[in-house]
Amino acid sequence: MNSSHRQASRAKRRYQADPTAIFRVLGRVQTFTPEEQTQLNLPVLLSLDSIAHGKGTEGDFHTLAAAVNVAMVCAERIDPLVEKTCTDARDALMRMHARQMKHGTWAFDGPGYTAIKEAADVYQQLTSLLTGGQLKEAMQECMSRMEAGEVMEVVQ
């Protein structure tokens, strides 16, 4: 029943070009604008401040953990000293988690606050240097490591 012109017409509609494809490509290869950097960094800084002032929640902890993990994955390709800064922050987060399990409150220890603050600074610098595609790859690497079970145990 379908004539050849109907089949050709459907074929034209089936493979229409995506007019927004170029914007997705540009988003992967361009660095973040100052507004986008603020949007990425503000939750991390607010979580750090919230926990430092004794008003932290589990969401604040997870925000800091995500930022430290992304910074750690990116730091593996940069420099061992930057990676050490991020691993110190990861250890501080594990101590904070153990403290929360024991005492029921989210709080830093002295060296932990300094280590996490430095890792937050590394994350802030990375968001000014990385492209959207690179940040997405780092986040995907974090997720694949968690799915593979490569999660650090709580340090006592």
N, C-alpha and C positions, 0 to 999 in steps of 0.2 A: 503494500500500500504506500510505503514511503517513496516518494519520487526523489530523484537525485538532488533537486534543488532544496528539498526539505532537509535531507541529510547534510548537505553542505551548510545550510543555515544553522542547524544545531551545532555543527562542528565549530563554527565561528563563535557561537555563544559559549561553548564549553571551555574554551581556552582563552578567556579574556585576560589581558594583562592586568596586574595589580598596580594601580596608580600610586600606592603608598610604599612600594618596594624600595624605592630609592631612599626614603626617609629611614627605613629600617637599616639599610646598608650604611648610611651616614652615621646613624646612632652607634654602630659597632666600631667605626673607625675614627670618630672624632672624640676629643677629650671633653670632659664635662664643663658646662658653663658654670660661672660662680653660683648661680641660683641652684643648679643641680647639685653642686658640691655641698652647698648649705643643706639641701634636702637630704643628702646622704650622711652628713656629719652631725647634724643637729640631734637626732635621736641618740647617737652614741654619747655626745657630750651631756645631754640631759639625763641619761641613765647613769653616767658616771657621777654627776652632781647629786642625783637623787639618792644613790646608795651612800655616797659620802656624807650626806646629811641625815642618814638614818631613815629615809622614807622609801627605800628601794623595794621593788617587787620582783617576782620571778621573771616578768617580762623584761625588766631592766637588766637582769643577769643575762638573759638570752640575747639581748641586743648587744651587750658588751662581748659576749662569747662569740657571736657571729662576726663582729668587727675584728676581734683578735684572730679568729681562725682565717679570715680572708687575708689579713695582714701577714699571717704566718705563711700561708701558701705562696703569696707573692714574694715574701722575704727569702724564701728558699732559693729563688732565682736571682736575688740581688746581692746579698752579702751575709757572711756568717754572723757578724755583729748585729745586724738588723734582725736576723733570725733568732739570735739569743734574746734580744729584747722581747720578741713576741713569745718565745717559749717561757720566759720569766713571767710574762703576763698570764699565759695559760696556766702555769703552776699557781699563780696567785688566785686565779678564778677557781681552780680546783680546791684551794684552801678555803676560799670564801664559801663554796658550795658545801664543803664539809662542816664549816662553822654554822651554816644555816640549818643543816640537818641536825646538828647537835643542840643549838640554842634557839632556833626558830626565827632568826633575824638575819637580814643581809647586811654585812658589814665588812669593811676592808681591814687588813692589818697594815701596819706602817709601810713596810716594803711593798706590800701588795698594791696599795694605792699608787705609789710611785711607778711600779712596773706597768700597771694597767693604763695610767695616764700617758706614759711613754708609748705604749702600743697604740693608744688612741691617736697620738700625734703621728705615728707612722701611718696609720689608716687614713688620717686626714691628708697627709702628703701624697699617699698613693691615689686618693680620689682626685687630686689635682693633676696627676701625671698619667693615670691609666685611661684607656678608652673604655667605652661601654662594653665592647666585646671582650676585652681583657678582664674586666671586673666580673662579667658574667661567667667567663671560663674559670676564674678563681672560685666563685661561689659554687659552680658545678663540681669543681674538684673537692671542695669541702664536703658537699653532699655525698659524693661518691665514696669519700673516705669514711664518712659516718656510716653509710650503708654497708661498707666492707668490714665494719667493726673496728676500725682503727681509731678508737676513742680512748683517750688517756683515762686511767683510773684515778680516783681521788687520792691526792697526796696527803698523808697524815703528818 
